[in-house]
Amino acid sequence: MIEPQYAFDRRQFLRVSAAGVVGASLPFVVRRGAAADTGSGRAKSVLLVLLSGGPSQLDTLDPKPDAPAEVRGEFSAIGTTVPGVKVCEHLPKLAQQMGRWSIVRSLAHREQNHLLATHVALTGRPTPLPRGASDLDRVETRNDFPNFAAALDFLRPSQGGIPTGVSLPNYLIEGPLTWPGQHAGFLGTRHDPWQIRRDPNDPNFKVDALSLQEGVTVPRLQSRRELLETFNGGNSPLAGSGRAASLGEQQQAAFSLLTSARMATAFELGQEPAAVRDRYGRNKFGQSLMLSRRLIEAGVPVVQATMGIVQTWDTHVDNWGKLKNTLLPQLDQGLTALMDDLAASGLLDQTLVVVMGEFGRTPKISTLPGEKIPGRDHWSAAYSALFAGAGVRGGQVIGQTDYKAAYPITTAWSPADICTTIYDALGVSPDAILKDPLDRPHHLLNGAVISPLYSGAST
């Protein structure tokens, strides 16, 4: 039997989500009225902390302590420094920093598949499927819509050896499946974010792309570059071809990186005092957040830090054990150190920090066939995220869900709205247009700015 409250929430979700992910594929969408006080142009950088796999909203940022046991789960809720706002008991440091954060609890979209949901999360667009293909057939292609780091690079090409986007430390790939939404899609390889696939917690961590071979000096490298440019523009069979152009773009990016002192310095993690590294946590995620902060200090506009490997937060099995023993402690420690350092340096005023997964988890606890330890399955009808910095008003909760954290009962915000908010924070024009290889125009800002982040207005 469907409870009346549950049925009402589901109808409301379907209504409000129509202008989000579903409407995102249209050239124009009806946009909600935005408050006059928005984040336009406040951010010089954006740091996306991607919790791949989808963290449970009930067991992190939207606890329901009065829900039935089969919904509530094993964790208790604790108070924060903001009266009336509670989070999971295993986020005690976040609770003490709540004055810096806005929690958005009414995020929603329709994609229940990891690959499709990741594309939606990183591009604001639904993933088009080839005719006759199933959701499981869909992996990344060059027909994908570009993610926001790539789109920003198209609009504002990187300068001085500083890439527009850096993603670390994992590329989301598992066997034959590569998650869509991680690169520039139809804009081409020249706009791809730079991908770091090494563990910053490794004592031998270094980025080979920033190291010159022994005996090669910068002047000698420049001489080689001039020779290569002469070859590329001469009578070579490749000269003038699309392949040569693409190769030339990649060579240009490589030369810029090799001669960028700021980028090289950012990756010298040994410069950080041991006590600072300890504060972030001596693990892959904590050190990735520290490296992300160093990249922002170096001037990288968009940094993505992916916690763990593919689907780390995909807790179908042992949801509470994984969260309690590893995931939440690392998240709590790493974010606290990150926010402390950004605030102390003044960078928090110009850095938008977003912490989110591609969706949430089911309200009802379940046990997979053949398994003994319960967990939660995929759920995109309601999930939560954290926002801070660059004018975001801290100490508030935006949006509400029903008593199960199953559906929004207030305005639902979509991935298209998140991406639009990010672009708006970076000062991207609301009229910005991208053109695909068929010369079709696409309005980049296809959602609405999540204006309560800045105005504090109730939603």
C-alpha positions as CSV (number, residue, x, y, z in Angstrom):
1,M,0.0,0.0,0.0
2,I,1.3,3.5,-0.9
3,E,1.1,5.9,1.9
4,P,-0.7,9.2,1.1
5,Q,2.4,11.3,1.9
6,Y,4.6,9.1,-0.3
7,A,2.2,9.4,-3.2
8,F,1.9,13.2,-2.9
9,D,5.7,13.5,-2.9
10,R,6.2,11.4,-5.9
11,R,3.7,13.4,-8.0
12,Q,5.5,16.6,-6.9
13,F,8.9,15.2,-7.8
14,L,7.7,14.3,-11.3
15,R,6.3,17.8,-11.7
16,V,9.3,19.8,-10.5
17,S,11.9,17.6,-12.2
18,A,10.3,18.2,-15.6
19,A,12.1,21.5,-15.9
20,G,15.4,20.0,-14.7
21,V,17.0,17.0,-16.3
22,V,14.2,16.2,-18.7
23,G,13.9,19.8,-20.0
24,A,17.7,20.1,-20.1
25,S,17.9,18.6,-23.6
26,L,15.8,21.5,-25.0
27,P,17.5,24.5,-26.5
28,F,15.5,26.8,-24.2
29,V,14.0,26.0,-20.8
30,V,11.7,28.0,-18.6
31,R,13.9,29.2,-15.7
32,R,12.8,29.9,-12.2
33,G,12.9,33.4,-11.1
34,A,16.3,34.2,-9.6
35,A,16.9,36.4,-6.6
36,A,18.8,39.6,-7.3
37,D,21.6,38.5,-5.0
38,T,23.3,35.7,-7.0
39,G,26.9,34.4,-7.2
40,S,27.6,35.9,-10.6
41,G,31.4,36.1,-11.1
42,R,32.3,35.7,-7.4
43,A,34.4,32.5,-8.0
44,K,37.8,32.3,-9.6
45,S,37.9,28.6,-9.0
46,V,35.6,25.7,-8.4
47,L,36.4,22.5,-6.5
48,L,34.1,19.6,-7.1
49,V,34.4,16.8,-4.6
50,L,32.7,13.9,-6.4
51,L,31.5,11.0,-4.2
52,S,31.3,8.4,-7.0
53,G,28.7,5.7,-6.5
54,G,26.1,7.9,-4.7
55,P,26.2,8.4,-0.9
56,S,23.1,7.8,1.2
57,Q,21.3,11.0,2.0
58,L,19.8,9.4,5.1
59,D,23.1,8.4,6.5
60,T,25.0,11.7,5.8
61,L,23.2,15.0,5.3
62,D,19.5,14.3,5.6
63,P,19.0,12.0,8.5
64,K,15.5,11.0,9.6
65,P,15.8,10.0,13.2
66,D,12.0,9.7,13.6
67,A,11.5,7.4,10.6
68,P,10.8,3.7,11.0
69,A,13.9,1.5,11.6
70,E,13.8,0.0,8.1
71,V,14.3,3.6,6.8
72,R,16.2,5.3,9.5
73,G,19.2,2.9,9.4
74,E,21.9,2.3,12.1
75,F,23.2,5.8,12.6
76,S,22.1,8.5,15.0
77,A,21.8,12.2,14.1
78,I,23.8,14.9,15.9
79,G,23.3,18.6,16.2
80,T,25.5,21.2,14.5
81,T,26.6,24.7,15.2
82,V,23.4,25.8,13.4
83,P,20.3,25.4,15.6
84,G,17.9,22.8,14.3
85,V,20.3,21.4,11.6
86,K,21.4,17.8,12.1
87,V,23.8,15.5,10.3
88,C,25.0,12.0,10.7
89,E,26.9,11.2,13.9
90,H,30.0,10.2,11.9
91,L,30.4,13.7,10.6
92,P,31.3,15.5,13.8
93,K,33.9,17.9,12.3
94,L,31.5,18.9,9.6
95,A,28.9,19.5,12.3
96,Q,31.3,22.0,13.9
97,Q,31.9,23.7,10.5
98,M,28.2,23.9,9.5
99,G,28.4,27.7,9.6
100,R,30.5,27.5,6.4
101,W,28.3,25.2,4.5
102,S,24.9,25.2,2.8
103,I,23.2,21.8,2.5
104,V,20.9,21.3,-0.4
105,R,18.6,18.4,0.4
106,S,16.2,18.6,-2.5
107,L,18.3,17.5,-5.5
108,A,16.6,15.2,-7.9
109,H,16.8,13.7,-11.4
110,R,15.7,10.5,-13.1
111,E,18.8,8.5,-13.9
112,Q,19.3,5.4,-11.8
113,N,22.3,4.0,-13.7
114,H,25.8,5.1,-12.6
115,L,27.1,5.9,-16.1
116,L,24.1,7.9,-17.2
117,A,23.8,9.7,-13.8
118,T,27.4,10.7,-13.9
119,H,27.0,12.3,-17.3
120,V,24.0,14.2,-16.0
121,A,25.9,15.3,-12.9
122,L,29.0,16.5,-14.7
123,T,27.3,18.1,-17.8
124,G,23.7,18.9,-16.7
125,R,22.5,17.0,-19.8
126,P,20.7,13.7,-20.1
127,T,22.8,11.1,-21.9
128,P,21.5,10.4,-25.4
129,L,21.4,6.6,-26.2
130,P,22.0,5.2,-29.7
131,R,19.0,3.6,-31.2
132,G,18.3,0.2,-29.8
133,A,20.9,0.6,-27.0
134,S,20.2,-0.1,-23.4
135,D,21.5,2.0,-20.4
136,L,24.2,-0.6,-19.8
137,D,25.5,-0.1,-23.3
138,R,26.2,3.6,-22.8
139,V,29.8,4.6,-22.2
140,E,31.7,7.8,-23.0
141,T,32.0,8.9,-26.6
142,R,33.1,12.0,-28.4
143,N,29.4,12.8,-29.0
144,D,28.9,13.5,-25.3
145,F,28.2,17.0,-24.1
146,P,31.3,18.5,-22.5
147,N,31.6,18.7,-18.8
148,F,31.9,22.1,-17.2
149,A,35.7,22.2,-17.0
150,A,35.9,21.5,-20.8
151,A,33.1,24.0,-21.6
152,L,34.9,26.7,-19.6
153,D,38.2,25.9,-21.4
154,F,36.3,26.4,-24.7
155,L,35.0,29.8,-23.6
156,R,38.2,30.8,-21.8
157,P,41.2,28.9,-23.2
158,S,43.9,28.2,-20.6
159,Q,46.9,30.5,-20.5
160,G,50.5,30.4,-19.3
161,G,50.7,26.6,-18.8
162,I,47.8,26.5,-16.3
163,P,45.2,24.1,-17.5
164,T,41.5,25.1,-17.1
165,G,40.6,21.7,-15.5
166,V,42.4,19.1,-13.5
167,S,40.7,15.9,-12.4
168,L,42.3,13.5,-9.8
169,P,43.2,10.9,-8.7
170,N,40.9,8.5,-10.5
171,Y,39.4,8.3,-14.0
172,L,36.1,6.5,-13.7
173,I,36.6,3.3,-15.7
174,E,35.9,-0.3,-14.9
175,G,36.7,-3.1,-17.4
176,P,35.1,-2.1,-20.7
177,L,33.0,0.6,-19.1
178,T,34.1,4.2,-19.1
179,W,31.9,6.7,-17.3
180,P,30.6,9.4,-19.7
181,G,30.8,13.1,-18.8
182,Q,34.5,13.1,-17.9
183,H,35.9,14.9,-20.9
184,A,35.2,17.6,-23.5
185,G,32.9,15.4,-25.6
186,F,32.1,17.0,-29.0
187,L,34.4,19.9,-28.3
188,G,37.5,17.7,-28.9
189,T,40.5,16.5,-27.0
190,R,42.1,20.0,-26.8
191,H,39.6,21.0,-24.2
192,D,39.8,17.8,-22.1
193,P,40.5,18.3,-18.4
194,W,44.0,17.2,-17.4
195,Q,43.7,13.8,-15.7
196,I,46.0,12.8,-12.8
197,R,45.8,9.0,-12.2
198,R,48.3,8.7,-9.4
199,D,47.8,8.5,-5.6
200,P,49.0,11.6,-3.9
201,N,49.4,9.6,-0.7
202,D,52.1,7.5,-2.4
203,P,55.6,8.5,-1.0
204,N,56.9,8.4,-4.6
205,F,54.1,10.5,-6.0
206,K,55.1,12.6,-9.0
207,V,53.6,13.7,-12.3
208,D,55.8,12.6,-15.2
209,A,54.2,15.1,-17.6
210,L,55.9,17.9,-15.6
211,S,59.4,16.4,-15.6
212,L,62.0,17.1,-18.3
213,Q,64.2,14.3,-19.3
214,E,67.7,14.4,-18.0
215,G,69.9,16.8,-20.0
216,V,66.9,18.6,-21.5
217,T,66.8,22.3,-20.5
218,V,64.0,24.7,-21.1
219,P,65.9,26.5,-23.9
220,R,66.6,23.1,-25.5
221,L,62.9,22.2,-25.2
222,Q,62.0,25.5,-26.8
223,S,64.3,24.7,-29.7
224,R,62.7,21.3,-30.2
225,R,59.3,23.0,-30.2
226,E,60.3,25.4,-32.9
227,L,61.6,22.5,-35.0
228,L,58.4,20.6,-34.5
229,E,56.3,23.5,-35.5
230,T,58.3,23.9,-38.7
231,F,57.7,20.3,-39.4
232,N,54.0,20.4,-38.7
233,G,53.6,23.5,-41.0
234,G,55.8,22.3,-43.8
235,N,55.4,19.6,-46.5
236,S,54.6,16.8,-44.2
237,P,51.8,14.5,-45.4
238,L,50.0,15.3,-42.1
239,A,50.2,19.1,-42.5
240,G,46.8,20.7,-42.7
241,S,45.0,17.6,-41.7
242,G,42.6,17.3,-38.7
243,R,44.8,14.7,-37.2
244,A,47.8,17.0,-37.3
245,A,45.8,19.9,-35.8
246,S,44.7,17.7,-32.9
247,L,48.3,16.5,-32.4
248,G,49.6,20.1,-32.5
249,E,47.1,21.1,-29.9
250,Q,48.2,18.3,-27.6
251,Q,51.9,19.2,-28.2
252,Q,51.2,22.8,-27.4
253,A,49.5,21.8,-24.1
254,A,52.4,19.5,-23.3
255,F,55.0,22.3,-23.9
256,S,53.0,24.7,-21.8
257,L,52.8,22.3,-18.9
258,L,56.5,21.4,-19.1
259,T,57.5,25.1,-18.8
260,S,55.0,26.1,-16.1
261,A,56.8,26.6,-12.8
262,R,53.5,27.2,-11.0
263,M,52.1,23.8,-12.0
264,A,55.3,22.0,-11.2
265,T,55.4,23.6,-7.7
266,A,51.8,22.6,-7.1
267,F,52.7,18.9,-7.4
268,E,55.6,19.1,-5.0
269,L,53.7,17.7,-2.1
270,G,56.9,17.4,0.0
271,Q,56.7,21.1,0.5
272,E,53.8,20.6,2.8
273,P,54.7,20.3,6.5
274,A,54.0,16.8,7.9
275,A,51.5,18.2,10.3
276,V,49.5,19.7,7.5
277,R,49.4,16.4,5.6
278,D,48.3,14.7,8.8
279,R,45.4,17.1,9.2
280,Y,44.1,16.0,5.8
281,G,44.5,12.3,6.5
282,R,47.2,10.1,5.3
283,N,45.0,8.4,2.7
284,K,44.3,8.8,-1.0
285,F,41.2,11.0,-0.5
286,G,42.7,13.3,2.1
287,Q,45.9,13.9,0.1
288,S,43.9,14.5,-3.0
289,L,42.0,17.3,-1.3
290,M,45.3,18.8,-0.2
291,L,46.6,18.6,-3.7
292,S,43.4,20.1,-5.0
293,R,43.9,23.1,-2.7
294,R,47.5,23.5,-4.0
295,L,46.1,23.5,-7.6
296,I,43.6,26.2,-6.7
297,E,46.5,28.2,-5.2
298,A,48.3,27.7,-8.5
299,G,45.4,29.3,-10.4
300,V,43.6,26.2,-11.9
301,P,39.9,27.3,-12.4
302,V,38.3,23.9,-12.1
303,V,39.5,21.0,-10.0
304,Q,37.7,17.7,-9.5
305,A,38.7,15.4,-6.7
306,T,37.0,12.0,-6.9
307,M,36.9,10.1,-3.6
308,G,38.0,6.5,-4.1
309,I,37.7,4.4,-7.2
310,V,34.6,3.7,-9.3
311,Q,31.5,3.4,-7.2
312,T,33.2,3.6,-3.9
313,W,30.0,5.0,-2.4
314,D,27.8,2.4,-4.1
315,T,26.9,0.7,-0.8
316,H,24.4,-2.0,-1.8
317,V,26.2,-4.2,0.8
318,D,27.5,-3.2,4.2
319,N,26.3,0.4,3.9
320,W,26.9,1.3,7.5
321,G,30.1,-0.6,8.0
322,K,31.7,1.1,4.9
323,L,30.4,4.5,5.9
324,K,31.4,4.3,9.6
325,N,34.8,2.7,9.2
326,T,36.2,4.4,6.1
327,L,34.2,6.7,4.0
328,L,32.7,9.2,6.5
329,P,35.8,9.6,8.6
330,Q,38.0,10.3,5.6
331,L,35.4,12.7,4.2
332,D,35.0,14.5,7.5
333,Q,38.7,14.9,8.2
334,G,39.7,15.9,4.6
335,L,36.9,18.5,4.2
336,T,37.6,20.0,7.5
337,A,41.3,20.5,6.7
338,L,40.5,21.8,3.3
339,M,38.0,24.4,4.5
340,D,40.3,25.6,7.3
341,D,43.1,26.2,4.8
342,L,40.9,27.9,2.2
343,A,39.5,30.1,4.9
344,A,42.9,31.0,6.4
345,S,44.4,31.9,3.0
346,G,41.3,33.9,1.9
347,L,40.8,31.6,-1.0
348,L,37.4,30.5,0.3
349,D,36.0,33.9,-0.7
350,Q,36.8,33.1,-4.4
351,T,36.5,29.3,-4.5
352,L,33.1,27.6,-4.9
353,V,33.3,24.1,-3.2
354,V,30.7,21.5,-4.2
355,V,30.5,18.1,-2.6
356,M,28.1,15.6,-4.2
357,G,27.5,12.2,-5.7
358,E,25.6,11.3,-8.9
359,F,22.6,10.3,-6.8
360,G,21.5,9.1,-3.4
361,R,20.4,5.7,-1.9
362,T,17.0,4.1,-1.4
363,P,15.0,5.1,1.7
364,K,14.3,1.4,2.4
365,I,17.0,-0.9,3.6
366,S,17.5,-4.0,1.5
367,T,19.7,-7.1,1.2
368,L,20.9,-8.3,-2.2
369,P,20.4,-12.0,-3.1
370,G,23.2,-14.1,-1.8
371,E,24.4,-11.4,0.6
372,K,24.0,-11.3,4.4
373,I,24.9,-7.6,5.2
374,P,22.2,-5.1,4.2
375,G,22.7,-1.8,2.3
376,R,20.8,0.7,0.2
377,D,20.3,0.7,-3.6
378,H,20.4,3.5,-6.2
379,W,18.0,6.4,-5.7
380,S,17.9,9.6,-7.8
381,A,14.6,11.0,-6.7
382,A,16.1,12.8,-3.8
383,Y,19.7,13.4,-2.7
384,S,21.9,15.9,-0.9
385,A,25.0,18.0,-1.6
386,L,27.2,20.6,0.2
387,F,28.1,24.0,-1.1
388,A,30.4,26.6,0.3
389,G,32.6,29.6,-0.6
390,A,32.5,32.4,-3.2
391,G,29.5,34.1,-1.7
392,V,27.5,31.1,-0.7
393,R,25.7,31.7,2.6
394,G,26.8,29.2,5.2
395,G,24.8,27.7,8.0
396,Q,21.6,26.9,6.1
397,V,19.6,24.1,4.7
398,I,17.9,24.5,1.3
399,G,15.0,22.2,0.5
400,Q,13.2,19.5,2.3
401,T,12.3,15.9,1.7
402,D,9.5,13.8,3.0
403,Y,9.7,11.7,6.2
404,K,11.7,9.0,4.3
405,A,14.0,11.3,2.4
406,A,12.5,9.7,-0.7
407,Y,11.1,12.8,-2.6
408,P,11.4,16.6,-2.3
409,I,8.4,18.3,-0.8
410,T,9.8,21.7,-1.7
411,T,11.5,23.0,-4.9
412,A,13.6,20.2,-6.5
413,W,16.9,21.3,-8.0
414,S,18.5,19.3,-10.8
415,P,22.0,18.7,-12.1
416,A,21.3,21.2,-14.8
417,D,20.8,23.8,-12.0
418,I,24.0,22.8,-10.3
419,C,26.0,23.2,-13.5
420,T,24.3,26.6,-14.2
421,T,25.1,27.7,-10.6
422,I,28.8,26.8,-11.2
423,Y,28.9,28.6,-14.5
424,D,27.2,31.6,-13.0
425,A,29.6,31.7,-10.1
426,L,32.5,31.7,-12.6
427,G,30.9,34.7,-14.4
428,V,30.0,32.8,-17.6
429,S,27.4,34.7,-19.6
430,P,23.8,33.3,-19.4
431,D,23.8,33.6,-23.2
432,A,26.9,31.4,-23.7
433,I,26.5,29.0,-26.6
434,L,28.4,25.9,-27.7
435,K,28.2,24.4,-31.2
436,D,28.5,20.7,-31.8
437,P,30.2,19.1,-34.9
438,L,26.9,19.5,-36.8
439,D,27.0,23.3,-36.1
440,R,23.9,23.0,-33.9
441,P,23.8,25.6,-31.1
442,H,23.4,24.6,-27.4
443,H,22.8,27.0,-24.7
444,L,25.3,26.2,-22.0
445,L,23.4,27.5,-19.0
446,N,20.4,25.2,-19.3
447,G,19.1,25.3,-15.8
448,A,18.5,27.9,-13.0
449,V,20.9,29.3,-10.5
450,I,20.3,27.8,-7.1
451,S,19.7,31.4,-5.8
452,P,18.9,30.5,-2.1
453,L,22.6,29.6,-1.8
454,Y,23.2,33.3,-1.9
455,S,20.0,34.9,-0.8
456,G,19.2,32.5,2.1
457,A,15.5,32.6,0.9
458,S,13.4,29.6,1.9
459,T,12.5,27.1,-0.8
